[in-house]
């Protein structure tokens, strides 16, 4: 049996990350390809989602200051009792440099690094000319990113092959019984609700202006929210009391079945973020439920929906956002078409099972992984 070890880059994963790419990809190596998988992380909150990952070995280690984490990763490998066929890393973090160097000197296995890259991070924080990043770029056997545009950019900037691994969905999470008839006049946005990186006020303002013309439509903002967001929503309630029924600030929804029911009922998913690490995991969740996608031009925007099943707008262009949202709310056939196209896109391009199989094939084709019984 092949062995895969996944190392957290920044001491501790959050509970919600257990059901995101950083853990679901290694987990799919176990469920789909039969690997023996260990995910190593410290713990700063209760891991309530672990029960949704039966069979996963989560090695919870003692916490330590971030500045000591790089050395701790090396010590972890020094004391690891088995061979490692695949070392899985999440993000191009300098903390990985010592452990990658140690792994290359002491193990025969290979390294997959999921870059989770956005243009700000790549251009402002990662200098490929520094020894640490230069070593990581040149010694990870496979580096992946989440969108075609970033793939092409990084392959030129880092002068090496970059492979595509889109944030996607497990086949088991795809509801084959879902139909468009279950959809309601509902728009959802899922994630941190804030005025900074996520740019929530742009969506609130746009919907509040359109709402009087669409009194049966609702917008659900799902996720933790900053006090300023609550103040902004209440201000719109004062201006238009009808919005109390249409503009919903739900807070975080930790019950995954309940959260999935929001996606299943929603006709439209909107994200107004200025930037994302790669592409948002929530986009894949919306796509598998057949939502029409409206997205700001984050780095991976071209990969966030099937052709003719979504649209994009420039950052801070609220006129364009309003026009696109109005069009989608007015045209049920557009949403119905997106339901079919985006669900087909998930099955064809975003399946984690298909994508991890492709990664293993890449390792084999490149002579990077010896088959073991």
Secondary structure, DSSP 8 states (H G I E B T S, - for coil): --EEEEEEEEEE--GGGGGSHHHHHHHHHHHHH--EEEEEEE-SS--GGGGGSTT-EEEE-----HHHHHHHHHHHHHT--S--SEEEEES--GGGHHHHHHHHHH---EEEEE----HHIIIII--TTSHHHHHHHHH-SEEEES-HHHHHHHHHHTTS--EE----B-GGG--TT--GGG-EEEEEEES-B-SSTT-HHHHHHHHHHHHTT-TT-EEEEES-B-HHHHHHHHHHHHH-TTHHHHEEEEE----HHHHHHHHHHEEEEEE--S--SSS-HHHHHHHHTT-EEEEE--TTGGGSS-TTSEEEE-TT-HHHHHHHHHHHHH-HHHHHHHHHHHHHHIIIIIBHHHHHHHHHHHHHHTT------
